[in-house]
Structure formats: structure tokens, C-alpha cells
Amino acid sequence: MKPGTFLRIHRWIALAFAPLLLIQALTGTMILFREPLAQTLDPGAMTRQSSHDMQPAPLSQLLEAAGARFPTMRVTRLFMPSGPDAAAFAQLTGAQGEVRYASIDPGNARVLASGPIWRFPIEAALQIHYRLLGDWLGIAIVTLNGLALFLIGVSGVKHWWPGRGRIVASLKVRRNLPSRIKLRLYHRSAGAIASILILFSAATGVLLAAADLPLGPAPASAAPARAVTLSSSQVENAISLLHTRLPEARMRDIRFGPDGTLAINLLAPEAGPRAVDVVRVDATAPSLGKVLKSRDNPALWLTVLPLHAGDSFGLPGRLLLMAEALALIFLCISGPLQWWRARSSRPGAKK
């Protein structure tokens, strides 16, 4: 391979994807500590306001409160409070696919805040990071972005690699160098130091996104049926059945299907930091399906997401990923900047 090939690969892919990579790095930094950050930035919307001595409001009241705020929509997903000070969080969908959100006090079922995704900036950051606020096309772009980051990391390391005995020396930057050269060397050293984590994040991110891409032709779908509207008593009976059969179960979130079924994710911390057991409840009967334990669930995200988010390594893992994200932000800015400086300084360049 000709000298400079890896540098050219690195440079042109990086320039093409720098804006998207910068967005991914910024949103990734925000969601590393998603829940505490949301409560800090917007305590009125994301923090429980009622007394902790109050009994939790029935699930049906949380649904009714969200539905009353958006009467033409139905709740399609409800996240239960993640802690004693947290709010419940509902997603509602309209007949034309429009989506709105509401945070709800779990003690008195009062809506704390509601609106489009931009009303909840940390949730917006999560959806931007995962799918650019889109559907399968957004996920495809994120997948391509991850592949590009992996190629950038590999080509950058291959171009920089000084040999085993010269690694430490090659990372040093002398203070008496011109600022233009120092910027290039800081970019080189930051990329080399963060390369392992960058490649790790790129690989796990691609696995997460690609797993949700639709493969093959879309199945033929029948004409959409009118969604089943569950009464408060049907919802409460379904949840009561769940707690009767699984008294120790703790719900993380509930998906409300248009046919009256509830797909409930149950916390399973013994299997991992993001692990969930899944059970379906037919609220129209009600009847409880078989519990799919986390250890038997083939979904790739159960294994990969804790690695990508740093949860598998606790607080040190998340702090390390934050340092990587900050390094990537610096690289996304310093790389195009030094390219522009070099281009502007060429003979004949327009001033």
C-alpha cells in the first residue's frame, strides 16, 4: 500500500462524517448519566413532587392523566419511576403517527410536563443518539456512522503507529512548536490514546443499531384495525394478575399494544445492569403469558447495550466513556480545523 494511503482514508472519511460524529459524541455524553442529568436540568418535570409517604397512584390513574392531556392520542408506552424521586414517563401516539410525551408524578398522578420530544431534552438526546429522531432510515445512518468511526479509528492508528518502542515518545507534544503544528500533534495524540475506546464504542454501537434494521422485504400488512381502548378496570385487573402470579416482579416499562395486550419489561438485576424479563398480559381476558427470562432472551441489545453504555463496568466505566466522548468531540473539531488551516495556507488559496 502506498505511503499516506491510511492518512487519506482517515482524512476524507473523517471530514465527511465529522458533523454526525460530533452529534453522536455530544448526545452520548448527555445520556451516560441520563436520569440524574434530566432531574438536575429539569427538576420540575422529571422529579417527583408529591410526598414520599403517599401510596403510589394506581397505574390506571397515570394512564388517565396522560390521556387527558392529549385526548386524541393513546398511551403506547409507560416507563415506571426509576427511583423514589423520579417521575413516570409516558409516550403517546396519535392516529397519524404523531408522538407526544408526558412526565407524571407517581404519587398523585399529576402531569408534571408534556409536549413533543424537545420538551424533554435528555430524552431527545437519547433518540438522536440512537436513530436521529427518525425511523429505519435514521437507524441506518447511525449504523453507517458507526462503521465510518471504526474505519477512521483503524486508519488513524495505522497511520500513526510508531512501533512498540516509540509509543510514549510519539505521544509527546513540545511546547515551543507553532500553534498550527501543536494542534495537529494534539489531534494525533488524543486520537491514539482514545483509539481503543473509540473502536469499542463504534463496534458496539454498530451492533446495537444494525440489529434493529429491517432486513428483506417488508411483510404484507393487513388494513389497520381500530386500537382497543382498555378501561381502568381492565388495566388494574391485568396488573393485579401480574402481581398475583409474580409477587416479586418490578416493572421497568409497559408497551400497550393496539390489540389490548401489555408487553411488560420486568427488572432482572441479578442477570445484569440492563437485564429485563419479558411477559405479555392480555388485558381483555385477562391472562398472563409465559415469562421470557433475560438469560433465555436472544435479543442482542441485552448483552451489547450494557457494554456500550458502560453499565457493565459501573461508575468507572461510564466515566471512562465520558472521557472518550470528550476526546471524540475534540477530534471532530480539531481535525476539520487543521485541514482548513492547511488548505488555506497553500499557495494560491483564496484569502
C-alpha positions as CSV (number, residue, x, y, z in Angstrom):
1,M,0.0,0.0,0.0
2,K,1.3,3.4,-1.0
3,P,2.6,5.7,1.8
4,G,-0.1,8.1,3.0
5,T,-2.9,5.8,2.0
6,F,-4.2,5.4,5.5
7,L,-3.9,9.1,6.1
8,R,-6.0,9.8,3.0
9,I,-8.6,7.3,4.1
10,H,-8.7,8.7,7.6
11,R,-8.9,12.3,6.5
12,W,-11.7,12.0,3.9
13,I,-14.0,9.7,5.9
14,A,-13.5,11.9,8.9
15,L,-14.3,15.1,7.1
16,A,-17.4,13.6,5.6
17,F,-18.7,12.2,8.9
18,A,-17.4,14.8,11.4
19,P,-20.8,16.6,11.9
20,L,-22.6,13.4,12.6
21,L,-19.8,12.1,14.8
22,L,-19.9,15.3,16.8
23,I,-23.6,14.9,17.3
24,Q,-23.2,11.3,18.4
25,A,-20.4,12.3,20.8
26,L,-22.4,15.2,22.3
27,T,-25.6,13.2,22.8
28,G,-23.6,10.2,24.0
29,T,-22.1,12.4,26.8
30,M,-25.6,13.6,27.8
31,I,-27.1,10.1,28.1
32,L,-24.3,8.5,30.0
33,F,-25.9,9.8,33.2
34,R,-29.4,10.2,31.6
35,E,-31.7,10.1,34.6
36,P,-29.8,12.2,37.2
37,L,-28.9,14.7,34.5
38,A,-32.6,15.0,33.4
39,Q,-33.6,15.6,37.1
40,T,-30.9,18.2,37.6
41,L,-31.7,20.1,34.4
42,D,-35.5,19.9,34.7
43,P,-36.5,19.1,38.3
44,G,-40.0,20.3,37.9
45,A,-40.7,17.9,35.1
46,M,-38.6,14.8,36.0
47,T,-38.6,14.8,39.8
48,R,-41.5,13.5,42.0
49,Q,-43.2,16.5,43.7
50,S,-45.6,14.6,45.9
51,S,-44.8,13.4,49.4
52,H,-42.9,10.1,49.6
53,D,-45.4,9.0,52.3
54,M,-48.2,8.8,49.8
55,Q,-49.1,5.4,48.3
56,P,-48.2,5.1,44.6
57,A,-51.2,6.1,42.4
58,P,-52.8,3.2,40.5
59,L,-51.4,2.6,37.1
60,S,-54.8,3.4,35.5
61,Q,-54.6,6.9,37.0
62,L,-51.2,7.5,35.4
63,L,-52.6,6.5,32.1
64,E,-55.8,8.6,32.5
65,A,-53.7,11.6,33.4
66,A,-51.5,11.3,30.3
67,G,-54.6,10.6,28.1
68,A,-56.4,13.6,29.5
69,R,-53.5,15.9,28.4
70,F,-53.7,14.5,24.8
71,P,-57.3,13.3,24.3
72,T,-56.9,12.3,20.7
73,M,-53.9,10.0,21.4
74,R,-53.4,6.8,23.3
75,V,-50.6,5.8,25.6
76,T,-48.3,3.4,23.7
77,R,-45.5,3.1,26.4
78,L,-45.1,3.9,30.0
79,F,-41.8,4.0,31.9
80,M,-42.3,3.5,35.6
81,P,-40.2,5.7,38.0
82,S,-36.6,4.5,38.1
83,G,-36.2,5.6,41.8
84,P,-38.1,7.1,44.7
85,D,-37.6,10.7,43.4
86,A,-38.2,10.0,39.8
87,A,-41.3,10.7,37.7
88,A,-43.2,8.2,35.4
89,F,-42.8,8.9,31.7
90,A,-45.4,8.2,29.1
91,Q,-45.3,8.1,25.3
92,L,-48.5,8.8,23.4
93,T,-49.2,8.2,19.7
94,G,-51.9,9.7,17.5
95,A,-53.8,8.2,14.6
96,Q,-51.4,9.8,12.1
97,G,-48.3,8.6,13.9
98,E,-47.6,11.9,15.8
99,V,-45.9,11.4,19.1
100,R,-46.1,13.3,22.4
101,Y,-44.7,12.7,25.8
102,A,-45.7,13.4,29.4
103,S,-44.0,13.1,32.8
104,I,-46.3,12.1,35.6
105,D,-46.0,12.3,39.4
106,P,-46.2,8.7,40.6
107,G,-47.8,9.7,43.9
108,N,-50.7,11.9,42.9
109,A,-50.9,11.1,39.1
110,R,-50.5,14.8,38.2
111,V,-48.9,15.6,34.9
112,L,-45.7,17.5,35.6
113,A,-44.8,18.4,32.0
114,S,-46.0,17.4,28.5
115,G,-45.3,18.1,24.8
116,P,-43.1,17.0,21.9
117,I,-39.7,15.3,22.5
118,W,-38.0,18.7,22.6
119,R,-39.8,19.5,25.9
120,F,-37.6,16.7,27.4
121,P,-34.0,17.5,26.1
122,I,-32.3,14.4,27.6
123,E,-34.9,12.1,26.1
124,A,-34.4,13.9,22.8
125,A,-30.6,13.3,23.1
126,L,-31.3,9.6,23.6
127,Q,-33.4,9.4,20.4
128,I,-31.0,11.4,18.4
129,H,-28.1,9.2,19.5
130,Y,-30.0,6.0,18.7
131,R,-31.9,6.9,15.5
132,L,-31.6,10.6,14.7
133,L,-35.2,11.1,15.7
134,G,-36.2,9.1,12.6
135,D,-37.3,5.5,11.9
136,W,-35.3,2.9,10.0
137,L,-33.5,5.5,7.9
138,G,-32.2,7.2,11.0
139,I,-31.0,3.9,12.4
140,A,-29.3,3.1,9.0
141,I,-27.5,6.4,9.1
142,V,-26.4,5.8,12.7
143,T,-25.1,2.4,11.6
144,L,-23.2,3.8,8.7
145,N,-21.8,6.5,11.1
146,G,-20.5,3.8,13.4
147,L,-18.9,1.9,10.6
148,A,-17.2,5.2,9.5
149,L,-15.9,5.8,13.0
150,F,-14.5,2.3,13.1
151,L,-12.6,2.9,9.8
152,I,-11.5,6.3,11.0
153,G,-10.1,4.7,14.2
154,V,-8.3,1.9,12.4
155,S,-6.8,4.1,9.6
156,G,-5.7,6.7,12.1
157,V,-3.9,4.1,14.3
158,K,-2.3,2.5,11.2
159,H,-1.0,5.9,10.0
160,W,0.2,6.9,13.5
161,W,1.7,3.6,14.6
162,P,5.4,4.4,15.5
163,G,6.5,0.9,16.6
164,R,6.4,-0.7,20.1
165,G,9.4,1.1,21.4
166,R,8.4,4.6,20.4
167,I,4.7,4.8,21.5
168,V,5.3,7.0,24.6
169,A,7.7,9.3,22.8
170,S,5.4,9.7,19.8
171,L,2.6,11.0,22.1
172,K,4.6,13.9,23.4
173,V,4.0,17.5,22.2
174,R,6.7,20.0,22.6
175,R,5.6,23.4,24.0
176,N,7.8,25.5,21.7
177,L,6.1,24.4,18.5
178,P,3.9,26.7,16.4
179,S,0.2,26.5,17.3
180,R,-0.7,25.0,13.9
181,I,1.7,22.1,14.4
182,K,0.7,21.7,18.0
183,L,-3.0,21.4,17.0
184,R,-2.0,18.6,14.6
185,L,0.0,16.8,17.3
186,Y,-2.6,17.2,20.0
187,H,-5.1,15.7,17.5
188,R,-2.8,12.8,16.8
189,S,-2.1,12.1,20.4
190,A,-5.7,12.4,21.6
191,G,-6.8,10.0,18.8
192,A,-4.1,7.5,19.6
193,I,-4.8,7.5,23.4
194,A,-8.6,7.2,22.9
195,S,-8.4,4.8,19.9
196,I,-9.2,1.6,21.8
197,L,-12.3,3.1,23.5
198,I,-13.4,4.7,20.2
199,L,-13.1,1.4,18.4
200,F,-15.0,-0.3,21.2
201,S,-17.8,2.2,21.1
202,A,-18.0,2.1,17.3
203,A,-18.2,-1.7,17.2
204,T,-20.9,-2.0,20.0
205,G,-22.8,0.9,18.5
206,V,-22.9,-0.7,15.1
207,L,-24.1,-4.0,16.6
208,L,-26.9,-2.2,18.5
209,A,-28.1,-0.2,15.5
210,A,-27.8,-2.8,12.8
211,A,-29.8,-5.3,14.9
212,D,-32.8,-3.0,14.5
213,L,-32.5,-2.5,10.8
214,P,-35.3,-4.2,8.8
215,L,-33.8,-6.9,6.6
216,G,-35.5,-8.2,3.5
217,P,-38.9,-7.1,2.1
218,A,-41.4,-5.7,4.5
219,P,-44.2,-8.2,5.3
220,A,-47.6,-7.5,3.8
221,S,-49.8,-5.9,6.4
222,A,-53.5,-6.1,6.7
223,A,-55.6,-3.0,6.9
224,P,-55.1,-1.4,10.3
225,A,-57.7,-2.3,12.9
226,R,-59.1,0.2,15.4
227,A,-57.0,0.1,18.6
228,V,-58.6,-1.5,21.6
229,T,-59.4,1.0,24.3
230,L,-58.8,-0.5,27.7
231,S,-60.9,0.6,30.7
232,S,-59.3,1.4,34.0
233,S,-60.7,-1.8,35.5
234,Q,-59.1,-3.9,32.7
235,V,-55.7,-2.3,33.2
236,E,-55.9,-2.8,37.0
237,N,-57.1,-6.4,36.7
238,A,-54.2,-7.1,34.3
239,I,-51.6,-5.6,36.7
240,S,-53.2,-7.4,39.7
241,L,-52.9,-10.7,37.8
242,L,-49.3,-10.0,37.2
243,H,-48.6,-9.3,40.8
244,T,-50.6,-12.3,42.0
245,R,-48.5,-14.7,39.7
246,L,-45.2,-12.8,40.2
247,P,-45.4,-11.1,43.5
248,E,-41.7,-10.0,43.4
249,A,-41.9,-8.5,39.9
250,R,-40.9,-4.9,39.5
251,M,-42.0,-3.2,36.2
252,R,-39.5,-1.2,34.3
253,D,-41.8,-0.2,31.4
254,I,-45.0,-1.3,29.7
255,R,-45.8,-1.3,26.0
256,F,-49.5,-1.1,25.2
257,G,-50.4,-3.0,22.0
258,P,-53.4,-2.0,19.8
259,D,-55.0,-5.4,20.5
260,G,-55.2,-4.8,24.2
261,T,-52.1,-6.7,25.2
262,L,-49.4,-5.4,27.5
263,A,-45.8,-6.2,26.9
264,I,-44.2,-5.7,30.3
265,N,-40.4,-5.5,30.9
266,L,-39.6,-6.6,34.4
267,L,-36.4,-5.6,36.1
268,A,-33.9,-8.5,36.4
269,P,-30.8,-7.0,38.1
270,E,-29.5,-10.4,39.0
271,A,-28.8,-11.0,35.3
272,G,-27.1,-7.7,34.6
273,P,-27.5,-3.9,34.9
274,R,-29.9,-3.6,31.9
275,A,-31.4,-7.1,32.0
276,V,-35.2,-7.5,31.9
277,D,-37.6,-10.4,31.9
278,V,-40.5,-10.0,29.5
279,V,-44.1,-11.1,30.0
280,R,-47.2,-10.5,27.9
281,V,-50.6,-9.9,29.6
282,D,-53.9,-9.9,27.6
283,A,-55.8,-7.2,29.4
284,T,-59.0,-8.1,27.7
285,A,-59.2,-11.5,29.4
286,P,-57.1,-11.0,31.5
287,S,-54.5,-13.8,31.0
288,L,-50.8,-14.0,31.6
289,G,-48.3,-15.5,29.1
290,K,-45.1,-17.3,29.8
291,V,-42.3,-15.2,31.2
292,L,-39.3,-14.9,28.9
293,K,-36.3,-14.8,31.2
294,S,-33.4,-12.5,30.4
295,R,-31.0,-15.4,30.2
296,D,-33.2,-17.1,27.5
297,N,-33.8,-13.9,25.5
298,P,-31.9,-13.8,22.2
299,A,-32.2,-10.0,21.8
300,L,-28.6,-8.7,21.1
301,W,-29.2,-5.4,23.0
302,L,-29.4,-7.2,26.3
303,T,-25.7,-8.1,26.0
304,V,-24.3,-5.2,24.0
305,L,-26.1,-2.2,25.5
306,P,-24.6,-2.5,29.0
307,L,-21.2,-2.6,27.3
308,H,-21.9,0.4,25.0
309,A,-23.3,2.5,27.9
310,G,-20.6,1.5,30.3
311,D,-23.0,-0.1,32.8
312,S,-21.1,-3.4,32.8
313,F,-18.2,-1.6,34.4
314,G,-20.1,0.6,36.9
315,L,-19.3,4.2,37.6
316,P,-15.6,3.9,36.4
317,G,-16.9,2.5,33.1
318,R,-19.2,5.5,32.5
319,L,-16.6,8.0,33.5
320,L,-14.1,6.4,31.1
321,L,-16.7,6.6,28.3
322,M,-17.3,10.2,29.1
323,A,-13.6,10.9,28.7
324,E,-13.7,9.1,25.4
325,A,-16.7,11.2,24.3
326,L,-15.0,14.4,25.2
327,A,-11.9,13.3,23.3
328,L,-14.1,12.5,20.3
329,I,-15.6,15.9,20.5
330,F,-12.1,17.5,20.4
331,L,-11.1,15.3,17.5
332,C,-14.3,16.2,15.5
333,I,-13.4,19.9,15.9
334,S,-9.6,19.8,15.6
335,G,-9.5,17.5,12.6
336,P,-11.5,19.7,10.2
337,L,-9.9,22.8,11.7
338,Q,-6.4,21.7,10.9
339,W,-7.4,20.6,7.5
340,W,-8.9,24.0,6.8
341,R,-5.8,25.8,8.1
342,A,-3.6,23.6,5.9
343,R,-5.8,24.2,2.9
344,S,-5.9,28.0,3.5
345,S,-2.2,28.2,3.8
346,R,-1.5,26.6,0.3
347,P,0.0,28.9,-2.4
348,G,-2.8,30.3,-4.5
349,A,-5.6,29.7,-1.9
350,K,-8.2,32.3,-1.8
351,K,-7.9,34.6,1.3
